[in-house]
Amino acid sequence: MLRQLFVLVLGGLLLASACTYTEKIKDGKTAFERKRYYQASEMLLDEYNSTRSNIERGNLAYLLGESHIRFNDLAGATKWYKTAYDLGYGTNALIQYAHCLKKNERYEDAANAYYMASDEIQDRARFRKEVSYCVQAINWGKAAQYSPFKVSPVNINSEFSEYAPVATGRQSLLFTSDREPSAGESLYAWTGNKFSDIYRADLSSANVTPLEATINTDDNEGSAVLSADGERMILCRCFSRDDYDSHCKLMMSEKAGSGWSEPEVLPFVQDGINYRHPSFTPDSNVIIFSANIEESLRKYDIYMVTLDEDGIWSEPESLGSRINTEYNEVFPFIQEDTLYFSSDKGGMGGLDIFKTWLLRDGTWSPTQNMMAPINSGSDDFGFVINKYHLKTDSVLQSGYFTSSRDGGKGFDDIYLFEKRKYFPKAPEAEPEEFAFEIQLDLKVYIKQYEDPEDPNSKVVLRAPLEDAKIIVEEDGQVIREEESNRFGLLRIKLDPEKEYNFKVSGEGYFNNALLFSTYSLPIDSSIVLQKFEERVELDKIFYDKEVVLDDIYYDLDEDYIREDAKPTLNELSTLLAGNPQLNIQLSAHTDCQSGDDYNQKLSQRRAQSAVNYLIEQGIPASRLVAKGYGESLLRINCECEDCTEDQHQANRRTTFKVVE
């Protein structure tokens, strides 16, 4: 819950001022804009229940989803995003709903929601990676029982948030929490709970005590880390301001007797930047942390600073593009040459824990997802190894991390992991036998022209056609009649080893058809449902308007059909065969060279040659009219003796028009 403050999964991290969330605010939208998400959810719910407008209810439902996701109420967010979508809010609500389903580990439902979103925005490739992550997460979940890692919650978790554990002994931790004993009387308007403090825990007795007042203040204290000798503490503190915005700074405190000195802001920390999640390298001379230094270009990246011989910290240096991406990289921890961190760059749901290690050339290896059971659909972060662990014959390594996964006590809980020497081995995979299902997404599109009345103008857009009539033939037999949906889509299951013909028509458009064979399809043997996409484009019928047939040329003074003209005439023949209700006039035009009478006769012979070719292809002569225009309708009017050969060629054209 308070983890939202330090993880920044959803949006920028700005704190509300140090006052209670019950401060007077006029409406839920204002509370949301002030980042008082818990208060906003209460006000928005009242407004939702009191309005009768479905449009307004959809808007309020979406804001309710946005509020609930920010204080980590995943169930509430899922419900409200779905409600918003059902009320017609739009694709954004569906995308957010899909994200929530993924975080709920409802991966198949999430994949279907991503497919729906792709169809709505007419871009199937947009969410292809998200769908692949869902399939990957399912496989990782199945393989978790064969992982060397065993995961269990620790005994200090409560109904509040516990996160950012740091091992200080075999059975002792520092951690951060917003539980009741936290300092100050104010509530954090983001969550409705108290501001967070840093605590010390004895896991053997489950005894928890807050650190002293020099460390825990009325502000939000975040994650902390101790140097190897235990003499220095680096912590994150977020300072409130009257304008409702604040920034989080890294501070250092030193051991003072049995307590800690007043923390001081580290010298490399600048105003206007959020710094958090500090961690020492084993020699305690390097601090690694996350910050939004390049906020205008990226989200949160991981940086390092080094302490020189004179005790001066260097300026922050990025860990590089192998680690830092356009997503959030947070909660770093380094053990020897291996770096662990969390990122929302794709995986099982929210934040996932990754690892990488230094190579001999000083660069980092490609990052590896830690997979289940370390990762889950929820946010998993703050991974640390317990350096005080005593290796046994069965447990090689142990440590802690934080997760908001199902089954915990609170919003964020701390988990113990043990890396076992002995664990179940996955059986040898046997070839899986199952009946493949074939799904075809047939999309119907129409052309939209720069000039809607000119069929020869530029095509500026291809738009989906709703309610197109689609006749489905299987092996030559009509098996069903369907219509495209509002996205121009027909989704249909097909049988293997069949030939299909889809005859598509729409009022005011030429009929078209698509042949699709399920023989010899490229099959992925690991997937039951094989998905394919095809498009059918319908051309608008422009009655009594000439359409230029490209690439039909004649040799000088000749009227025979050249080989390079036949493909275009074959396409016209196919179009006419599929539209038996239409008759056309096929026209020929010459350039301005030679005399008028000669050109008239030549163009008539050329038009008749094209008609004769169509008749040879099986088009009835009664549907065709040949008309020669000679040079009477030049496409390019130029002084004949000054015309270029390209201009002459453009005038020597063949056209057709649909006649009633």
N, C-alpha and C positions, 0 to 999 in steps of 0.2 A: 504494500500500500504506500508507505512513505518511500518505498523503493522508487516510485515514480519520480520523486524529487531528484534521485541520484542516477537514474538510468536513462531518462529522457527518450523513452521509446516513442512517445507520441507528442511531438511538438517541442517547443522551447521550454526551458526550465526557468520560470520566474516565480518568486515566492510572493505570497500575499503578506501584507504588513502584520505586525505583531498585535493583532486584535482578534476578537472572537469572530467566528463565521456568522454570527447572528447580527452583525452590523447591518443597518437598514440599507437595502438595495431594492430598487423599484421592481425589477422583474428578473426572470430566470436568465434571459439572454445577457443582461448586464452582469449578473453574477458569473456567468460563464466567461464573459470577456475579461472579468477581473480575476479569472483563474480560481474562483471559489466554487470548485466543481461539486463538492458535496452539497453546499447550500443551493447551487444551481439546480441540482437534480430534484431537490424538494420543491423548489418554486416552479420548475418546469412541469413537474407532475401535476401540480394544482392547476396550472394553465392548460395542460393537455386535457384534464378531466372536465374543464369548464367550457372548452370551445367546441362548436359543432361543425366547423369547417374542416373538411378532410385535408385540404391543402395545408391549413395551419397546423392541424394535428400531425401531418407528415413532417413539417418543419420542426415542430416541438419534439417529436419522437426521435428525429435525427440528432438534435442537440442533447436529448437524454442519453442516447447511445454514446455520443462524444464525451459527456460528463462521466458516465459510469466507467468507460474504458480508462479514463484518466485517474480515477482512484481505485482502479484494479478490480472492479466488480464485473468480471467477465460474463457471468450469467446475465446480469442486467443489461450490459452492453449488447449482447447477442440478441436478447429479446427486443430491445428498442430499435436496433438497426433493421431487424426483420419487419417490425411494425412500420417503420418509416418507408421501407421499400413497398410493402403491401399497400400503403396509402398513396403511392405514386411519387415518392420523393425523387427517385431516379437512381441511376447506376451507381453513384457514390455510396448510397446506402447498401446496395447489393455487394459492392466490393468490401466495405467494412464488415458486413455480415459474413462474407467468405473468410476474411482474416480472423474473425472471432471463432468461426467453426474450426479453423485450423488450430487456433490456440486451445480450443476445447478437445483437440485430438479427434474431431469428427472429420477425418481426412477425406473420405469419399464424398460426404455432403459438401465439404469445402471445395473439392475439385469440380463438382457439378455447379456450384455457385460461380466459380471462376469461369466455367464454360458459358454460363448464362450471361455473365458480364461481358465476355468476349463477343458474344452474339449481339448484345445491345450496342456496343460501340463498333461493331463490324470489324473487329481486329482479333482474330483467333490467336495470333502470335503474341499478343500483349501479355497474356497470363499463362503462356505455355510453361514458363519456368516455375511459376507457382504451383501449377498442376503436377509438374515433375517432382517438386519438393514434397507434395502430399503423398505421392506414390513412394518416394524414398523414405518418408517418415513411417509409413505403414511397414515397410520392410525392416527398418531399424527397430521398430517396436517389437516385431516378431523375433528379431535376433537378440533382444536384450537378455533373454534367459541364458544365453551362452556368453555373456560378457564377463570379463574378469572382475568387473566392479559390482559391489553390493552396496546398496543405498538404503539408509534408514534415518528417520527424523531424530534430532537430539531432544533431550528431556527438558530443555528450557524454553521451548516454543510456547507461545501464548496466543490468545485470540487477536493480538495486535501483530505488527510486523517486526520480525527479527531478521537482520540481514548483515552482510559484510563481515563475516567471521574472520578473526585472526587468531591463530594458535599461539598461546603463550606458555604452554606446557602440555604434558601428555593428556590431561583432563581439564584444561583451562582455556578460556577464550576471552577475547575482547569482541564485542559485537555492537551493533546499533539497533535501536528500537524506539517506537513511539508509544510504548506501554505507559500505564498510568503514572508511575513514579517520576516520569520525565519532568525536568525543571520547568518552571513558569506556569502561569495560569491560563495562558491563551491557547486557543485551538487553531489548528492549521486549516484554513478554509479550503485548501485543495482536497483534504480527506475527511475533515470533521473530527480528527483525532488530535492529540497533543503533538507539539514539535518533538523531533527525535533527539535522543541523547546517546552517549556511549556508555556501555555497561561492561562489567567484569563478571564472568560466570565460572563456577566450579561444577563441571559436569558430573563428578562423582557424587555430589550432594544435591545438585540442581539449585544451588544457592546463587542468586543473582544480586549484584549491588551496583549502583551507578557510580561513575567516577566523580571526583570532587568538583566543586563549583568553579574552579579555574578552567576546567575542561567543559563541563556542561553548563550552558547559559540559557537565557530565554530565546536565543536564536536556534536555528536548526543545526545540530551537529551531525555530520555524516560519517563516512567510513574513516577509520584510523589505522595506523600501522606503527609498530615499534622497531627500532634499530636492533641489530643482532645482539648488542650488549644490553639492551633494555633501557638505555639512558636517554634516548630521544624518542619523541612521538611526533609523527606528522598526521594531522587531522584535517578534515574538510569542515568549514563552517560557512553557513549561508546567512548573510546579514540582511535584515529587513529594512525597508525604506518606506517613507510615507507615500511614494507614488506607486506602491504595490509591486514594484520591480526590485529585484536584488540580484547580486551575483555571489557565487560561492568561491571562497578563497582557500588555498592551502596554507596551513599555519604550522609552526614548530613549537613544541614545548619540551622542556628538559626536566629530568628527574631532580626533584628538590626534596631531599629527605625521604619521607614515606609517600610524598605526593608529587604534584607536577607544577611547574612554573606557569605563569600566565603566557598563553601561546602568542607568538608574534607571526605576522604575515611574512611568508618567505619572499626574498627580494626580487625574484623573477616574476612574481605575480603582478599582473596589470589590471587596472580597473576596466570594467566593461567586458570581461571575459570570465566564463565559468570554468573553474578548476575543480577536479574531484578525483576520487578513487586512488589515493596515493599508495605506493608500494615500494619497499626498499629492495635493491638487489642484495644478495647474501653478504656482501662486504659493507653494506650500508652507505656507500659513497655515491650511489646513483639512486635517484628517485624516478620511478616511472608513474605516469598518471594519465588521466583523460582530460581533455579540454576542448572547447569549441573556438580555438584561436582563429581558424579559418572559417568562421560561421557562415560567411557570405557565399562560400564555395562548397563547403562540406558540412557534415554534422559533427559528431564527436570523434576525435582521433586520439591516438595514444602517443605521448611524448616522453622524453627523458631529459633530466638535468644531472650534471655531474659536479661533485664537490672537488675543487682543486686543492693543492697543497697549502694554499693560504686560507683555506676555509671559505672560499667564495663559490657560490653556485653559478653554473653556466646558464646561458639562455636556453629555453626549451628547443629541443631538436626532435623532429618527427621520426618515428620508427620506420617510415617508408611505405611505399605502395603495396608491398607484399602483405602488410597488416592493415593499413588504413585504407578504407574504401569510401564510396559516397554514402555509406550507411554509418550507423553509430558503432564505434569500437570503444568499449568501456571495461572497467574493473580488471586491470592488468595484474598479473602476479608472475614473478619469475623465480624459478628454482634451477640453480646451476645454469645450463645453457638453454633451458626450455621456458618459453613464455606461454602462459595461459591467459585468455581474455574472453570477453563476451561480445557478440555482435548480432545485430538483427538483419544481417545481409542474406538471410535465407537459411532454412533448415527445418526444424520440427515445429516451429510456431512463432514464438516471440524471440527473446534473446536466447542464443545458443552459446555454449562454451566451446572455444576452439583452442588448439595448441599449435605451436610452431617452435622451431629451434634454430640456433645459429649454425650456419655452414662455415666451412673453412675459409671462404672468401669474405666472411664478415656480413654476408646477407642472410636474410631469414628464409627458411624453407617454405614451400607452399603450405598454407594453413590446413589443418585437419579438424573436422567436426568430431567432438568427443562421443557423439551418438547417444542412444539410450543405453543404460538407464540414467547416465549423467544428465542428458538433455531430455526435455519433454516438450509437449505442445506449449506450455506456459513459459514464463521468463526464467531462465537459469543463468546465474551469474555469481560473481564473488568467489570463484574457485581458488582454494588455497591448500597447499600440502602441509601436513603437520610434521615439522622437522624433528619434533620430540618423539615421534612414533618409534617404538621398539619393534624391529622386524622380527617376525616369528616364522615358523616353518610354513604356516598357512596364509598369513597376511603380510604382504610385502610392503605395503604403503597405505597410509590413511590420510584423510584431510576433510575439508568441509566446503560446502557451497550453499548458496541460497536458491530457493525455488518457490514459485507461486503455484505449483502443480496441485492437482486435486489430492485430497487426503490429508492435507496439513491442518494445523490448528487455526492459523490466522491467514492473513493475506500473503505475507512472505514468511517462509520458515527456513530454518537452518537444517541442513542434512549432513550426516556423516557418510563418507564413502570409504570403503575398504577395497583395495586391490588385492585380489586373492591369487594364490599360486595354483590352487586346485578349484576348478569350476567346470560346469557341464560343457561338453564339447558338442558342437552342432553335428548332427548325423550327415552322412554323405547324401547330397541331394540326388534324388531320383528324378529322371525326366518326368515332368508333370504332363499328364494327359487331360485335356479338357476340350470341349467343343468351342471353337471360336465363334464369337458373334461379330458381325460386320455391320457397322453403322455408317451411313452416308449422310453428310450434311450437304444438301443441294441448295444453293443460293441463287435467287433470280434477281438480276440487275437490269436496269434500263439506263440509256444514255441521256444525259442532259446537255443541251447544246448552248454555246455562247449566244447564238441567236435562235430562240426557240422555234422560229418559223423557217429556218434555213437548214436543210439536211446536210449541206456541204460546209457548214461552219464548224468551228473547233468544238470538240467534246470536252467539257470542263469538269464533268462529274459523272460517276456511275453510282446510281442510287438503288437501294433495294425496292422491289416491287411487291406490295402486299396483295394478297388474294389472287395471285397468278394461278391459273388452272393447270394442274399437273396430272397427266395421265401416265400411269406406270404400267409398262409391259414387261413381263417376264417370259423369256424364251418365246417372244412373239404373241403372247396372250395378255390381254388387259387384265390386271389383277386388282387394281384400285384406282380411284380418282381422289386427289388431294388438292389443297390450296396452300400457298405459301403464307407464313405468318407475317406480322407487321415488320419483321426484319428481313423479309424476303426469303425466309428459310423453310425448307422442308427437311425434317430429320426422320430418317426411315431405316429400319433394319432390313438387311438383305440376306439371302441364302447363298451359301458358297456354290461354286461351280454353276453359275447361271449367267445369262446375258440379259441385261436390262436396257430398256429404251424409255427415256423420260420425255414425253411430249409436252411442251410448255407453251401456254398461250395467255395473252392478256388483252383486254379490250383496247383497241387502238394501236396494237403492236403486231409485228410479224410473228407468226409462230416459230418456235425453234425446238430443237431436240438435242438430247445428250445420250450417247451410248456409253454404258458402263458395264464392264465385265468383272465378275468375281472369280474368274479363272486366273491363276498365277499372280495373285496379289502379293505384294511384299508383306509378310506376316511376322510380327514380333512374338516369338513363342512364349515370352514371359507375361503377355497381356491377354486377358480373355477378350476384352472388347477392342476390336480393331476399328479405328476411326479414320474416315477419309472425307475429303472435301472436294466438291466440284462446283463450278459456276456455269450458269446459262445466262446469256445476255439477249435481251429482246430489243429489236430495232423499232423505233416509232414509224408508223405509216404516215408519210406526207402525201396526201392525195394531190395529184396533178402538179407535183413539183419534181423537177429533174434531180436525180441523184447521180453524181459522176461516178462512173466505174473506173477505179484506178487501174493502171497498168494494162490497158487495152490500147495497143498501138498498131499502126499499119505502116507498111513500107510505102515509100513515095509512089503515088499513082496506082497503088494496089488495094484490093478489097478482101483478100483472103485472111483468115484468122491465123495469126502467128502463134507459135508454140507458147510464147511468154504471155499471151492473152488468155489461154485456155483455163488456167487456175481460177481467174476472176469470174469467167463465165460459168465454170463448174460450181462456184459458190452461189452464183445467181440461180443456177438450175436447182440446187439443193433448196434454196429459199423458196422458189416457186413450187417445188414439189411438196413442201411442207405447208403451203398456203394455197390450196387449190381454189379458194374462193376469190382470188385476186387475179386481175388481168393487168398486163403492163404494155406500155409503148416503149420500144427500144429505139433510141435515136442515135444518129451519128452526125458529127460536125466536122467540117474541114477548116484548114487555115485559109488565109486570104490569097494565097498564091494560085495562079491559073484563073480562068474565067469563071463567071457566076454559073453559067449553064453546066460547064464541066464539073465544077465542085458540087452542084446540086445532084447530078447523076452519080458522081463518085460516092457521095455520102449516103445516097439511097442504097447503092449496092453494098456498102459497108454495113449499114443497118440491117439489110436483108441477110448478109452473111452471118451476123451475130444471131439473128432470129433462127436461121437454118441450123446453126450449131446447137441452139437450145432445143429445137425440135428433135435433132439427133439424140439428145440426152433424154428424150421421153416427155418433153413438155408439149401439150396439145397446141397445134397451130392456132386454134380458135382463141387462145388466151394471149396471143402475141400480135403486136402491130409493129411493123418496121417503118420508120420515118427518117428521111434524110433532110437536113436543114442547110447543107452546103456551108457557105460562109455568112449566112444571114444572122446568126446569133453568136458572134465571136465572144469568147470569154475574156480575152485581153484585146482591147482596142488600141492598136498601135499603127503607125504609118507602115504599110505593108513592106516597103523596101527597107525600112529601118528595124523591123521586128527581128529579134534574135531567134535562133533555132529553138531555144527553150520556150519562147512565147508561141512560136508556130506549133510546137508539140503540144502545149497546153490547149491550144484551140482545136487540134485534131483529137477530139475526145468522143467517147461513147457514153451515153447516159441511159437511165430508164426512169419511168415515172408510173406510178399506179394510177390506173384510170378506172372510173366507175363502171 
